[in-house]
Amino acid sequence: MKIYALGIDVGSTTVKTVVCDEDGKILHSAYQRHFSKVKETVTEQLRSIQNQFPDAQFRSAMTGSAGLGLANAANINFVQEVHAAFLAVKTCYPEADTVIELGGEDAKIIFLTGGVEQRMNGSCAGGTGAFIDQMATLLGITVQELDEASLRATRTYPIASRCGVFAKSDIQPLLNQGAAREDVAFSIFRAVVDQTVAGLAQGREIKGNVLFLGGPLSFQKGLRKAFVETLGLSEEQAIFPEQAPVFVALGSALYAEKSKDSPKTAGALLEKVVNAHAASDVITGEALFHSKEEYATFIERHKRCDLEFADLHTYEGDAYLGIDSGSTTTKLVLITEDGKLLYSHYASNEGQPLDRIASKLKQIYHDKNPKLNIRSSAVTGYGEDLIKAGLSVDFGIVETVAHFKAASFFCPDVDFIIDIGGQDIKCFKIKNGAIDSIMLNEACSSGCGSFIQTFAMALGYDIAEFSQMGLFAKHPVELGSRCTVFMNSSVKQAQKDGATVEDISAGLSSSIIKNAIYKVIRARSVDELGKNIVVQGGTFLNDAVLRCFEREIGRDVIRPAISGLMGAFGAALYAKEMADEHESTLISPEALENFSYTSKDLRCGGCTANCQLNIIKFSDGGRFVSGNRCEKGAGIKRKTEVPDLYTYKYDSLFQLVKQQPANKRAVVGIPMVLNYYELLPFWYTFFTKLGFGVEISGESDRKVYYKGQHTIPSDTVCYPAKIAHGHIEILLEKNVDFIFWPCMTFNLQEPDTDNHFNCPVVAYYPELMKANHSGLNENNFLYPYLDLNSKKHVVKVMKKLLAKYNVGGQIAGALDSAYQALDDYHKDVAKKAEELIAQARAEGRKIIVIAGRPYHLDKEINHGIHKL
């Protein structure tokens, strides 16, 4: 009887099996999605193996992120998946330096050269196969279509990859602004690469021969292309093995082959799996409603907050249109003079907000009484500028103000507003009739509306049906509040343990609320929220979510019946307030009939930023430009030049280094990052007085970030620190004699200040840079600890540091010149500020003061805020 090795890889989304002989030759392999039916899929594959090898016996081992529980229950050997992958790599591809594997919900890197190191994703599953699945769903196409589209891309956009839901916040505005789906598709794959490099490699360079494993990298050519281009790999260095989809299962088989276990037939293994019973860890909570009567009382209470209706077909007089062009949805409201609802619309924009709104406006014009006059209109939300430009809407209003106006209409004494939308959570505290503070979700959007919508679609239900199912669930599943992608595992596990779709629906509603309260609001007590709470946003139209919120905070709240339309309603109220300003410019019915637009991409050449522009041209000759950081990209010429101290400071610093000593002792490299935006005059003067040339790294842009991305050791450090890695790469390429970047616990003491500490990143990042960059050493990177408040200390340190250049006797004098140069620079900036203030006063202009850190001068970091 023949004895073979059998490897079973039970992943988060797939089951893979491999049968190989004693020489490691693969005799059978299978790759199959399990759709949460793990045990059934493993059983199915074992039956297939039994039929193919009826007379054989197998030494077996199981691996995979979802395999441990089944392996224990079935008493089958389990091998950790990274170890299984390592065994397969060393056997089949010993020349590999690095292994990158992407699975359904996990990602891993194994560094093999320069010390073996294995890394896996932790609490975030962004940048994995499930992330790609979600992005394809957002675009309304299959993963295969996403892949095919990506191969036709002509440009890329920066897209977040840390969170599946949060990435939508980047993608949806791109779609709203007319970006090509092909470009968005490839940008999604590029985001996966960035997440792998930034989130897993974290400072360790991926180089040499790279082996790519896992389903996504096996089947998606666009993803392969993104990895190869980003990592700069040659055709020989990028290894995509034929057996990549089942590679870890192969490693599991190799592990089984080396085991001393007695072999068993496929039938015996099949019986073990069939009879395996894993323990259930599912925790359930209390039912949301115990009876239909209790639910009816709940509904009746919330019906009190409703608008009166008026008939669009018969109403005569002035009306006011409000539009909320959101990230994923489009909302329209038409109200009467006294606030009655004439028309409302709420639906997904399907990535085409302009088309959807134009279509609904046509419907309003068609259905309305000829004596109804739309006197004024206003728009808010993500697509505000596009809709205003395309349809000549009268006014734009900030989203938060629109929501506050709407909430105040229903509850004049409102003191807390929570709005849960498609991809964001907004909370407003109200004091003295004005917004006092705003809280938003940050890096994770797991508690938003699209969070529950994603699961509804995955389980085969539309959102309305899925939401209703949880109302009378007897045992709502406690799912906590986790990453959207990882929550898949919790839901699947609950299903395997017998939880109904109703239980899961109720559990997800509870998860949304827990995320809002404990991750966004971070309330220590219910009293912090206030007494008069208004909830709004489309997510609160889900009665299960509303019930969970009231239960969690232990008090009743106000949910207007138009909860999902509050932004549009607030915009309509604003349009009514502003109606007397001018005659309405809203597109006419005749113009709307002939309305059309075209979209194209190009790169702006107006300055060194070279912004990627998307230009939409409308049938009336108008146009809308997005992607630009200033008025040049939009083709707008300023009537008069607006004085700007930001630009003055920036230009002053970069002009400074144009003057260099005639005979240079050596060239010092200075990275234009962090506190150098304040201290460059000091160090430039110090070194040039000593006869050194000074070479700065130059201006920042996204390419600079990518240049140094492979050396960034932390995914959570701030962007100004991350971009410093690219500046160091530039200075190394310039081949300066040494890079100088001191560690400074203290900044210079200024009058009337409590302290002068630098933040830990600014103070000590040079030391971290040295420790994590293999190209830096004690000769080409100098990072002394200095306190500029003590001249004696600085003289002592710098004499020792620059000893080989024989400048010890000149250091004190050079320091005096440096302190004077910095003082002159500050006086020059102050003088310029006084001139600008005087000019503004003389011309009757308003003055905006922007308070920030030195590195906010950096164009890549300030996003052109001074030009708004």
Buried (B, 14 or more C-beta within 10 A) or exposed (E): EEEBBBBBBBBBBBBBBBBBBEEBEBBBBBBBEBEBBBBBBBBBBBEBBBEEBEEBBBBBBBBBBBBBBBBBBBEBBBBBBBBBBBBBBBEBBEEBBBBBBBBBBBBBBBBBEEEEEBBBBEEBBBBBBBBBBBBBBBBEBEBEBBBBBBBEBEBBBBBBBBBBBBBBBBBBBBBBBBBBBBBBBBBBBBBBBBBBBBBBBBBBBBBBBBBBBBBBBBBBBBBBBBBBEBBEBEEEBBBBBEBBBBBBBBBBBBBBBEBEEEBBBBEBBBBBBEEBEBEEEBEBBEBBBEEEEEBEEBEEEBEEBEBEEBEBEEBEEBBBBBBBBBBBBBBBBBBBBEBBBBBBBBEBBBBBBBBBBBEBBBBBBEEBBEEBEBBBBBBBBBBBBBBBBBBBBBBBBBBBBBBBBBBBBBBEEBBBBBBBBBBBBBBBBBEEEEBEEEBEBEEBBBBBBBBBBBBBBBBEBEBEEBBBBBBBBEBBBBBBBBBBBBBBBBBBBBBBEEBBBBBBBBBBBBBBBBBBBBBBBEBEEBEEBBEBBBBBBBBBBBBBBBBBBBBBBEEEBBBBBBBBBBBBBBBBBBBBBBBEEEEBBBBEEEBBEEBEBEBEBBEBEBEEBEBBBBBBBBEBEEBBBBBBBBBBBBEEEEEEEEBEBBBBBBEBBBEBBEEEBEEBBBBBBBBBBBBBBBBBBBBBBBBBBBBBBBBBBBBBBBEBBBBBBBBBBBBEBBEBBBBBBBBBBBBBEBEBBBBBBBBBBBBBEEEEEEEBEBBEBBBBBBEBBBEBBEEBEEEBBBBBBBBBEEBEEBBEBBBEBBEEBEBEEBBBEBBBBBBEBBEEBBEBBEEBBEEBBEEBEEEEBEEEEEEEBBBBBBBBBBEBEBBE
